[in-house]
Amino acid sequence: MQLCIDGDTNLITCMQSLRRVNDENEGLKKSLKELRAVAEPVADLFEPRQQGVEPRPLEDRLRDTTGRLLAFVQRLARSVPQQVLAMLKSFFPKAQLEAVGQGVAADCSDEKF
């Protein structure tokens, strides 16, 4: 009789554990689905989908995104000063920008500049 009671107790404990694991699994599936929904547009920015071509797995596309983002930021960092100087020259055509084009010394104060 005691073996039967212990077996029932163990069965209930196992069923409760399975229910908790199943609930956790469902939560993880939901989180993964939400993460994919948010990550897809980011991956599409750097590797747009082409009609008729199967896209690479999201994980691979996101791994490559880091390098592409870094390259984009570096290009942006080089182009912004040029655009600012071009706008400055359009508002002040007589401004002498040659000195700025060669770079400003690190120890140059704002007043001296």
MMTF fields as JSON, N, C-alpha, C and O atoms, coordinates in Angstrom:
{
  "mmtfVersion": "1.0.0",
  "mmtfProducer": "UNKNOWN",
  "numBonds": 451,
  "numAtoms": 452,
  "numGroups": 113,
  "numChains": 1,
  "numModels": 1,
  "chainsPerModel": [1],
  "groupsPerChain": [113],
  "chainIdList": ["A"],
  "bondAtomList": [4, 2, 8, 6, 12, 10, 16, 14, 20, 18, 24, 22, 28, 26, 32, 30, 36, 34, 40, 38, 44, 42, 48, 46, 52, 50, 56, 54, 60, 58, 64, 62, 68, 66, 72, 70, 76, 74, 80, 78, 84, 82, 88, 86, 92, 90, 96, 94, 100, 98, 104, 102, 108, 106, 112, 110, 116, 114, 120, 118, 124, 122, 128, 126, 132, 130, 136, 134, 140, 138, 144, 142, 148, 146, 152, 150, 156, 154, 160, 158, 164, 162, 168, 166, 172, 170, 176, 174, 180, 178, 184, 182, 188, 186, 192, 190, 196, 194, 200, 198, 204, 202, 208, 206, 212, 210, 216, 214, 220, 218, 224, 222, 228, 226, 232, 230, 236, 234, 240, 238, 244, 242, 248, 246, 252, 250, 256, 254, 260, 258, 264, 262, 268, 266, 272, 270, 276, 274, 280, 278, 284, 282, 288, 286, 292, 290, 296, 294, 300, 298, 304, 302, 308, 306, 312, 310, 316, 314, 320, 318, 324, 322, 328, 326, 332, 330, 336, 334, 340, 338, 344, 342, 348, 346, 352, 350, 356, 354, 360, 358, 364, 362, 368, 366, 372, 370, 376, 374, 380, 378, 384, 382, 388, 386, 392, 390, 396, 394, 400, 398, 404, 402, 408, 406, 412, 410, 416, 414, 420, 418, 424, 422, 428, 426, 432, 430, 436, 434, 440, 438, 444, 442, 448, 446],
  "bondOrderList": [1, 1, 1, 1, 1, 1, 1, 1, 1, 1, 1, 1, 1, 1, 1, 1, 1, 1, 1, 1, 1, 1, 1, 1, 1, 1, 1, 1, 1, 1, 1, 1, 1, 1, 1, 1, 1, 1, 1, 1, 1, 1, 1, 1, 1, 1, 1, 1, 1, 1, 1, 1, 1, 1, 1, 1, 1, 1, 1, 1, 1, 1, 1, 1, 1, 1, 1, 1, 1, 1, 1, 1, 1, 1, 1, 1, 1, 1, 1, 1, 1, 1, 1, 1, 1, 1, 1, 1, 1, 1, 1, 1, 1, 1, 1, 1, 1, 1, 1, 1, 1, 1, 1, 1, 1, 1, 1, 1, 1, 1, 1, 1],
  "groupList": [{"groupName": "MET", "atomNameList": ["N", "CA", "C", "O"], "elementList": ["N", "C", "C", "O"], "formalChargeList": [0, 0, 0, 0], "bondAtomList": [1, 0, 2, 1, 3, 2], "bondOrderList": [1, 1, 2], "singleLetterCode": "M", "chemCompType": "L-PEPTIDE LINKING"}, {"groupName": "GLN", "atomNameList": ["N", "CA", "C", "O"], "elementList": ["N", "C", "C", "O"], "formalChargeList": [0, 0, 0, 0], "bondAtomList": [1, 0, 2, 1, 3, 2], "bondOrderList": [1, 1, 2], "singleLetterCode": "Q", "chemCompType": "L-PEPTIDE LINKING"}, {"groupName": "LEU", "atomNameList": ["N", "CA", "C", "O"], "elementList": ["N", "C", "C", "O"], "formalChargeList": [0, 0, 0, 0], "bondAtomList": [1, 0, 2, 1, 3, 2], "bondOrderList": [1, 1, 2], "singleLetterCode": "L", "chemCompType": "L-PEPTIDE LINKING"}, {"groupName": "CYS", "atomNameList": ["N", "CA", "C", "O"], "elementList": ["N", "C", "C", "O"], "formalChargeList": [0, 0, 0, 0], "bondAtomList": [1, 0, 2, 1, 3, 2], "bondOrderList": [1, 1, 2], "singleLetterCode": "C", "chemCompType": "L-PEPTIDE LINKING"}, {"groupName": "ILE", "atomNameList": ["N", "CA", "C", "O"], "elementList": ["N", "C", "C", "O"], "formalChargeList": [0, 0, 0, 0], "bondAtomList": [1, 0, 2, 1, 3, 2], "bondOrderList": [1, 1, 2], "singleLetterCode": "I", "chemCompType": "L-PEPTIDE LINKING"}, {"groupName": "ASP", "atomNameList": ["N", "CA", "C", "O"], "elementList": ["N", "C", "C", "O"], "formalChargeList": [0, 0, 0, 0], "bondAtomList": [1, 0, 2, 1, 3, 2], "bondOrderList": [1, 1, 2], "singleLetterCode": "D", "chemCompType": "L-PEPTIDE LINKING"}, {"groupName": "GLY", "atomNameList": ["N", "CA", "C", "O"], "elementList": ["N", "C", "C", "O"], "formalChargeList": [0, 0, 0, 0], "bondAtomList": [1, 0, 2, 1, 3, 2], "bondOrderList": [1, 1, 2], "singleLetterCode": "G", "chemCompType": "PEPTIDE LINKING"}, {"groupName": "THR", "atomNameList": ["N", "CA", "C", "O"], "elementList": ["N", "C", "C", "O"], "formalChargeList": [0, 0, 0, 0], "bondAtomList": [1, 0, 2, 1, 3, 2], "bondOrderList": [1, 1, 2], "singleLetterCode": "T", "chemCompType": "L-PEPTIDE LINKING"}, {"groupName": "ASN", "atomNameList": ["N", "CA", "C", "O"], "elementList": ["N", "C", "C", "O"], "formalChargeList": [0, 0, 0, 0], "bondAtomList": [1, 0, 2, 1, 3, 2], "bondOrderList": [1, 1, 2], "singleLetterCode": "N", "chemCompType": "L-PEPTIDE LINKING"}, {"groupName": "SER", "atomNameList": ["N", "CA", "C", "O"], "elementList": ["N", "C", "C", "O"], "formalChargeList": [0, 0, 0, 0], "bondAtomList": [1, 0, 2, 1, 3, 2], "bondOrderList": [1, 1, 2], "singleLetterCode": "S", "chemCompType": "L-PEPTIDE LINKING"}, {"groupName": "ARG", "atomNameList": ["N", "CA", "C", "O"], "elementList": ["N", "C", "C", "O"], "formalChargeList": [0, 0, 0, 0], "bondAtomList": [1, 0, 2, 1, 3, 2], "bondOrderList": [1, 1, 2], "singleLetterCode": "R", "chemCompType": "L-PEPTIDE LINKING"}, {"groupName": "VAL", "atomNameList": ["N", "CA", "C", "O"], "elementList": ["N", "C", "C", "O"], "formalChargeList": [0, 0, 0, 0], "bondAtomList": [1, 0, 2, 1, 3, 2], "bondOrderList": [1, 1, 2], "singleLetterCode": "V", "chemCompType": "L-PEPTIDE LINKING"}, {"groupName": "GLU", "atomNameList": ["N", "CA", "C", "O"], "elementList": ["N", "C", "C", "O"], "formalChargeList": [0, 0, 0, 0], "bondAtomList": [1, 0, 2, 1, 3, 2], "bondOrderList": [1, 1, 2], "singleLetterCode": "E", "chemCompType": "L-PEPTIDE LINKING"}, {"groupName": "LYS", "atomNameList": ["N", "CA", "C", "O"], "elementList": ["N", "C", "C", "O"], "formalChargeList": [0, 0, 0, 0], "bondAtomList": [1, 0, 2, 1, 3, 2], "bondOrderList": [1, 1, 2], "singleLetterCode": "K", "chemCompType": "L-PEPTIDE LINKING"}, {"groupName": "ALA", "atomNameList": ["N", "CA", "C", "O"], "elementList": ["N", "C", "C", "O"], "formalChargeList": [0, 0, 0, 0], "bondAtomList": [1, 0, 2, 1, 3, 2], "bondOrderList": [1, 1, 2], "singleLetterCode": "A", "chemCompType": "L-PEPTIDE LINKING"}, {"groupName": "PRO", "atomNameList": ["N", "CA", "C", "O"], "elementList": ["N", "C", "C", "O"], "formalChargeList": [0, 0, 0, 0], "bondAtomList": [1, 0, 2, 1, 3, 2], "bondOrderList": [1, 1, 2], "singleLetterCode": "P", "chemCompType": "L-PEPTIDE LINKING"}, {"groupName": "PHE", "atomNameList": ["N", "CA", "C", "O"], "elementList": ["N", "C", "C", "O"], "formalChargeList": [0, 0, 0, 0], "bondAtomList": [1, 0, 2, 1, 3, 2], "bondOrderList": [1, 1, 2], "singleLetterCode": "F", "chemCompType": "L-PEPTIDE LINKING"}],
  "groupTypeList": [0, 1, 2, 3, 4, 5, 6, 5, 7, 8, 2, 4, 7, 3, 0, 1, 9, 2, 10, 10, 11, 8, 5, 12, 8, 12, 6, 2, 13, 13, 9, 2, 13, 12, 2, 10, 14, 11, 14, 12, 15, 11, 14, 5, 2, 16, 12, 15, 10, 1, 1, 6, 11, 12, 15, 10, 15, 2, 12, 5, 10, 2, 10, 5, 7, 7, 6, 10, 2, 2, 14, 16, 11, 1, 10, 2, 14, 10, 9, 11, 15, 1, 1, 11, 2, 14, 0, 2, 13, 9, 16, 16, 15, 13, 14, 1, 2, 12, 14, 11, 6, 1, 6, 11, 14, 14, 5, 3, 9, 5, 12, 13, 16],
  "groupIdList": [1, 2, 3, 4, 5, 6, 7, 8, 9, 10, 11, 12, 13, 14, 15, 16, 17, 18, 19, 20, 21, 22, 23, 24, 25, 26, 27, 28, 29, 30, 31, 32, 33, 34, 35, 36, 37, 38, 39, 40, 41, 42, 43, 44, 45, 46, 47, 48, 49, 50, 51, 52, 53, 54, 55, 56, 57, 58, 59, 60, 61, 62, 63, 64, 65, 66, 67, 68, 69, 70, 71, 72, 73, 74, 75, 76, 77, 78, 79, 80, 81, 82, 83, 84, 85, 86, 87, 88, 89, 90, 91, 92, 93, 94, 95, 96, 97, 98, 99, 100, 101, 102, 103, 104, 105, 106, 107, 108, 109, 110, 111, 112, 113],
  "secStructList": [7, 2, 2, 2, 2, 2, 2, 2, 2, 2, 2, 2, 2, 2, 2, 2, 2, 2, 2, 2, 2, 2, 2, 2, 2, 2, 2, 2, 2, 2, 2, 2, 2, 2, 2, 2, 2, 2, 2, 2, 2, 2, 2, 2, 2, 2, 1, 7, 7, 7, 6, 6, 1, 7, 7, 7, 7, 2, 2, 2, 2, 2, 2, 2, 2, 2, 2, 2, 2, 2, 2, 2, 2, 2, 2, 2, 2, 2, 2, 2, 2, 2, 2, 2, 2, 2, 2, 2, 2, 2, 2, 7, 6, 6, 7, 7, 7, 2, 2, 2, 2, 6, 7, 7, 7, 6, 6, 7, 7, 6, 6, 6, 7],
  "xCoordList": [0.825, 0.0, 0.874, 0.584, 1.961, 2.854, 3.555, 3.768, 3.906, 4.539, 3.59, 4.016, 2.321, 1.328, 1.196, 1.115, 1.176, 1.074, 2.315, 2.208, 3.502, 4.755, 4.804, 5.26, 4.324, 4.287, 3.366, 3.704, 2.214, 1.281, 1.893, 1.754, 2.569, 3.22, 4.297, 4.405, 5.089, 6.141, 5.543, 6.071, 4.449, 3.785, 3.272, 3.427, 2.665, 2.166, 3.317, 3.217, 4.408, 5.581, 6.141, 6.491, 6.223, 6.736, 5.806, 6.276, 4.517, 3.57, 3.652, 3.567, 3.818, 3.969, 5.26, 5.28, 6.331, 7.606, 7.469, 7.957, 6.798, 6.581, 5.747, 6.02, 4.738, 3.897, 4.734, 4.593, 5.613, 6.463, 7.425, 7.623, 8.018, 8.944, 8.199, 8.712, 7.01, 6.211, 5.842, 5.92, 5.442, 5.116, 6.338, 6.241, 7.492, 8.722, 9.067, 9.49, 8.888, 9.147, 8.235, 8.69, 6.978, 6.037, 6.442, 6.362, 6.881, 7.346, 8.564, 8.676, 9.484, 10.677, 10.32, 10.898, 9.375, 8.933, 8.323, 8.569, 7.521, 6.898, 7.97, 7.904, 8.953, 10.038, 10.84, 11.21, 11.106, 11.855, 11.079, 11.658, 9.786, 8.95, 8.975, 9.082, 8.877, 8.925, 10.293, 10.394, 11.35, 12.708, 12.92, 13.509, 12.451, 12.57, 11.814, 12.302, 10.617, 9.815, 10.535, 10.412, 11.278, 12.005, 13.326, 13.751, 13.971, 15.288, 15.218, 16.147, 14.144, 14.026, 14.2, 14.975, 13.504, 13.698, 15.13, 15.612, 15.813, 17.204, 18.079, 18.91, 17.888, 18.664, 18.335, 19.212, 17.072, 16.669, 17.29, 17.456, 17.633, 18.286, 19.633, 20.005, 20.358, 21.711, 21.784, 22.764, 20.76, 20.713, 19.259, 18.558, 18.816, 17.414, 17.052, 17.874, 15.823, 15.334, 15.135, 14.682, 15.478, 15.301, 14.18, 14.092, 13.345, 12.2, 12.675, 13.504, 12.145, 12.488, 13.738, 14.098, 14.41, 15.623, 15.344, 14.859, 15.653, 15.452, 16.465, 17.667, 16.006, 16.965, 17.788, 17.345, 18.988, 19.836, 19.184, 18.318, 19.59, 19.024, 19.245, 20.267, 18.277, 18.327, 19.593, 20.196, 19.991, 21.177, 22.424, 23.227, 22.582, 23.741, 23.671, 24.678, 22.477, 22.315, 22.645, 23.271, 22.224, 22.507, 23.988, 24.526, 24.659, 26.108, 26.851, 27.775, 26.458, 27.112, 26.744, 27.472, 25.617, 25.149, 26.145, 26.306, 26.82, 27.769, 28.866, 29.17, 29.452, 30.51, 29.996, 30.661, 28.816, 28.251, 27.892, 28.056, 27.403, 27.073, 28.336, 28.338, 29.397, 30.664, 31.178, 31.623, 31.123, 31.573, 30.711, 31.226, 29.398, 28.495, 28.835, 28.89, 29.063, 29.378, 30.708, 30.848, 31.675, 32.963, 32.808, 33.393, 32.025, 31.783, 31.048, 31.348, 30.092, 29.33, 30.235, 30.127, 31.127, 32.042, 32.96, 33.357, 33.297, 34.139, 33.344, 33.882, 32.08, 31.313, 30.688, 30.487, 30.377, 29.713, 30.57, 30.054, 31.857, 32.652, 32.703, 32.687, 32.764, 32.779, 31.477, 31.487, 30.368, 29.077, 28.946, 28.401, 29.443, 29.38, 30.215, 29.781, 31.413, 32.265, 31.648, 31.763, 31.001, 30.34, 29.202, 29.024, 28.43, 27.359, 27.937, 27.424, 29.004, 29.644, 30.112, 29.93, 30.713, 31.208, 30.05, 30.2, 28.888, 27.759, 27.18, 26.677, 27.247, 26.755, 27.799, 27.455, 29.061, 30.151, 31.172, 32.2, 30.895, 31.745, 33.187, 34.089, 33.414, 34.78, 35.564, 36.725, 34.962, 35.654, 36.822, 36.695, 37.952, 39.147, 39.136, 39.405, 38.831, 38.688, 39.885, 39.871, 40.906, 42.056, 42.73, 43.138, 42.852, 43.502, 42.7, 43.275, 41.387, 40.541, 40.613, 40.56, 40.732, 40.814, 42.028, 42.003, 43.095, 44.302, 44.216, 45.055, 43.227, 43.078, 43.487, 44.254, 42.974, 43.264, 44.092, 43.809, 45.111, 45.954, 45.123, 44.212, 45.431, 44.669, 44.736, 43.784, 45.848, 46.002, 45.532, 45.786, 44.862, 44.379, 43.11, 42.152, 43.102, 41.914, 40.875, 41.175, 39.647, 38.571, 38.879, 38.628, 39.416, 39.723, 40.792, 40.688, 41.812, 42.898, 42.399, 42.814, 41.51, 40.959, 40.178, 39.631],
  "yCoordList": [-1.199, 0.0, 1.269, 2.24, 1.231, 2.39, 2.626, 3.77, 1.542, 1.678, 2.356, 3.17, 2.025, 2.634, 4.13, 4.942, 4.485, 5.896, 6.654, 7.756, 6.071, 6.712, 6.874, 7.897, 5.841, 5.914, 7.019, 7.749, 7.149, 8.223, 9.593, 10.524, 9.708, 10.971, 11.331, 12.479, 10.329, 10.577, 10.948, 11.811, 10.297, 10.598, 12.038, 12.749, 12.454, 13.838, 14.824, 15.84, 14.536, 15.418, 15.51, 16.596, 14.383, 14.385, 15.157, 15.907, 14.991, 15.702, 17.212, 17.992, 17.619, 19.047, 19.589, 20.695, 18.805, 19.226, 19.351, 20.31, 18.373, 18.438, 19.648, 20.292, 19.96, 21.128, 22.408, 23.288, 22.524, 23.708, 23.822, 24.907, 22.687, 22.691, 23.066, 23.834, 22.536, 22.854, 24.337, 24.976, 24.886, 26.317, 27.168, 28.165, 26.76, 27.502, 27.412, 28.398, 26.241, 26.039, 26.928, 27.54, 27.0, 27.858, 29.328, 30.076, 29.737, 31.11, 31.414, 32.495, 30.447, 30.637, 30.702, 31.496, 29.875, 29.925, 31.278, 31.841, 31.795, 33.108, 34.198, 35.082, 34.134, 35.125, 35.049, 36.076, 33.833, 33.662, 34.231, 34.868, 34.007, 34.533, 36.064, 36.686, 36.667, 38.132, 38.655, 39.671, 37.962, 38.383, 38.325, 39.237, 37.274, 37.164, 38.292, 38.859, 38.618, 39.68, 41.025, 41.85, 41.248, 42.506, 42.49, 43.524, 41.335, 41.242, 41.216, 41.672, 40.695, 40.61, 41.969, 42.068, 43.024, 44.321, 44.843, 45.499, 44.561, 45.003, 44.272, 44.887, 42.971, 42.198, 42.64, 42.671, 42.979, 43.42, 44.759, 45.04, 45.585, 46.864, 46.644, 47.377, 45.632, 45.416, 44.35, 44.283, 43.522, 42.51, 42.372, 41.454, 43.282, 43.262, 41.942, 41.322, 41.544, 40.323, 40.586, 41.657, 39.597, 39.7, 38.758, 37.626, 39.233, 38.45, 37.199, 37.277, 36.069, 34.809, 34.147, 33.054, 34.79, 34.222, 33.931, 34.794, 32.721, 32.335, 33.071, 32.961, 33.826, 34.553, 33.585, 32.487, 34.028, 33.229, 33.174, 33.993, 32.223, 32.155, 33.472, 34.138, 33.823, 35.086, 35.185, 36.255, 34.097, 34.115, 34.531, 35.33, 33.989, 34.344, 35.799, 36.506, 36.235, 37.622, 38.586, 39.621, 38.254, 39.131, 39.136, 40.171, 37.985, 37.951, 38.893, 39.591, 38.918, 39.774, 41.242, 42.129, 41.498, 42.872, 43.696, 44.889, 43.077, 43.82, 44.441, 45.625, 43.661, 44.179, 45.233, 46.239, 44.998, 45.972, 47.267, 48.345, 47.178, 48.381, 49.179, 50.405, 48.494, 49.17, 49.88, 51.025, 49.224, 49.849, 51.064, 52.087, 50.955, 52.079, 53.266, 54.402, 53.006, 54.087, 54.739, 55.957, 53.956, 54.527, 55.414, 56.496, 54.961, 55.798, 57.075, 58.154, 56.943, 58.099, 59.091, 60.3, 58.577, 59.452, 60.226, 61.351, 59.631, 60.341, 61.34, 62.375, 61.056, 61.926, 63.121, 64.162, 62.998, 64.1, 65.364, 66.438, 65.29, 66.524, 67.176, 68.403, 66.377, 66.937, 67.672, 68.757, 67.09, 67.731, 69.016, 70.007, 68.998, 70.203, 71.308, 72.459, 70.967, 71.977, 72.49, 73.677, 71.624, 72.055, 73.02, 74.015, 72.734, 73.659, 74.979, 76.047, 74.907, 76.133, 76.981, 78.198, 76.325, 77.053, 77.648, 78.715, 76.967, 77.506, 78.751, 79.647, 78.81, 79.997, 81.1, 82.282, 80.725, 81.692, 81.373, 80.752, 81.792, 81.417, 81.901, 81.302, 82.966, 83.5, 82.862, 83.21, 81.952, 81.301, 80.467, 79.764, 80.56, 79.799, 78.478, 78.458, 77.399, 76.101, 75.178, 74.035, 75.65, 74.796, 74.332, 73.175, 75.199, 74.834, 73.757, 72.849, 73.854, 72.857, 71.534, 70.471, 71.587, 70.372, 69.53, 68.31, 70.17, 69.433, 68.89, 68.087, 69.313, 68.837, 69.91, 70.817, 69.794, 70.748, 70.027, 68.881, 70.705, 70.101, 69.791, 70.544, 68.699, 68.254, 69.263, 69.389, 69.985, 70.933, 72.345, 73.281, 72.516, 73.824, 74.193, 73.421, 75.353, 75.791, 76.342, 76.647, 76.469, 77.031, 78.473, 78.879, 79.246, 80.643, 80.762, 81.598, 79.921, 79.975, 79.533, 80.08, 78.541, 78.048, 79.145, 78.931],
  "zCoordList": [0.0, 0.0, 0.0, -0.699, 0.811, 0.891, -0.46, -0.859, -1.153, -2.474, -3.456, -4.276, -3.372, -4.247, -3.96, -4.882, -2.676, -2.275, -2.723, -3.263, -2.502, -2.922, -4.442, -4.951, -5.166, -6.622, -7.099, -8.03, -6.478, -6.844, -6.554, -7.348, -5.416, -5.041, -6.064, -6.496, -6.44, -7.431, -8.786, -9.488, -9.145, -10.403, -10.42, -11.412, -9.321, -9.219, -9.298, -9.985, -8.603, -8.629, -10.049, -10.512, -10.73, -12.11, -13.036, -13.891, -12.884, -13.729, -13.505, -14.454, -12.245, -11.946, -12.562, -13.103, -12.476, -13.081, -14.587, -15.184, -15.206, -16.645, -17.032, -18.045, -16.24, -16.522, -16.441, -17.29, -15.421, -15.286, -16.474, -17.022, -16.863, -17.996, -19.275, -20.089, -19.452, -20.629, -20.657, -21.706, -19.509, -19.436, -19.763, -20.477, -19.231, -19.506, -20.991, -21.595, -21.571, -22.996, -23.842, -24.808, -23.491, -24.216, -24.106, -25.08, -22.903, -22.72, -23.573, -24.151, -23.649, -24.469, -25.952, -26.695, -26.384, -27.78, -28.107, -29.174, -27.175, -27.384, -27.456, -28.31, -26.561, -26.565, -27.86, -28.429, -28.321, -29.562, -30.74, -31.621, -30.758, -31.837, -31.837, -32.894, -30.648, -30.539, -30.947, -31.635, -30.523, -30.875, -32.384, -32.963, -33.013, -34.463, -35.16, -36.138, -34.654, -35.262, -35.18, -36.086, -34.114, -33.942, -34.717, -35.234, -34.8, -35.432, -36.956, -37.621, -37.512, -38.98, -39.663, -40.614, -39.211, -39.886, -39.788, -40.712, -38.681, -38.538, -39.557, -40.226, -39.668, -40.639, -42.064, -42.927, -42.308, -43.647, -44.029, -45.215, -43.053, -43.362, -44.037, -44.954, -43.578, -44.081, -45.163, -45.904, -45.259, -46.304, -46.752, -46.328, -47.605, -48.026, -48.708, -49.383, -48.515, -49.156, -50.642, -51.047, -51.436, -52.88, -53.294, -52.818, -54.167, -54.594, -55.337, -56.243, -54.943, -55.586, -55.037, -55.474, -54.084, -53.492, -52.021, -51.289, -51.602, -50.203, -49.325, -49.564, -48.308, -47.459, -46.608, -46.271, -46.278, -45.39, -44.009, -43.701, -43.185, -41.83, -41.079, -41.245, -40.264, -39.521, -38.675, -38.586, -38.065, -37.204, -37.994, -37.512, -39.203, -40.033, -40.476, -40.48, -40.848, -41.282, -40.152, -40.382, -38.922, -37.783, -37.43, -37.036, -37.566, -37.295, -38.244, -37.824, -39.506, -40.498, -40.315, -40.761, -39.66, -39.473, -38.674, -38.932, -37.702, -36.873, -37.729, -37.585, -38.605, -39.472, -40.431, -40.683, -40.961, -41.896, -41.197, -41.768, -39.965, -39.207, -38.903, -39.009, -38.529, -38.253, -39.506, -39.425, -40.648, -41.907, -42.24, -42.691, -42.018, -42.278, -41.386, -41.855, -40.104, -39.162, -39.531, -39.418, -39.966, -40.363, -41.6, -41.664, -42.581, -43.763, -43.376, -43.886, -42.477, -42.024, -41.307, -41.513, -40.466, -39.728, -40.674, -40.369, -41.816, -42.785, -43.608, -44.001, -43.878, -44.768, -44.06, -44.685, -42.778, -42.072, -42.044, -42.356, -41.686, -41.7, -43.085, -43.189, -44.138, -45.487, -45.773, -46.356, -45.37, -45.606, -44.797, -45.283, -43.569, -42.732, -43.351, -43.411, -43.814, -44.44, -45.739, -46.047, -46.497, -47.735, -47.42, -48.122, -46.371, -45.985, -45.506, -45.841, -44.725, -44.238, -45.416, -45.431, -46.397, -47.577, -48.38, -48.975, -48.406, -49.164, -48.482, -49.159, -47.155, -46.44, -46.378, -46.382, -46.32, -46.247, -47.349, -47.078, -48.576, -49.713, -49.589, -50.175, -48.84, -48.73, -47.585, -47.369, -46.862, -45.739, -46.27, -47.272, -45.583, -45.952, -45.175, -43.974, -45.852, -45.195, -45.42, -44.965, -46.104, -46.378, -45.098, -45.003, -44.124, -42.86, -42.138, -41.539, -42.195, -41.54, -42.285, -41.667, -43.587, -44.394, -44.066, -44.232, -43.6, -43.237, -41.821, -41.413, -41.079, -39.701, -38.711, -39.033, -37.524, -36.461, -35.41, -35.06, -34.911, -33.878, -32.639, -32.295, -31.979, -30.81, -29.675, -28.906, -29.559, -28.45, -28.805, -28.046, -29.928, -30.369, -29.592, -29.569, -28.966, -28.214, -29.166, -30.32, -28.676, -29.505, -29.886, -31.021, -28.957, -29.229, -30.316, -31.214, -30.225, -31.184, -32.575, -33.596, -32.59, -33.848, -34.531, -35.613]
}
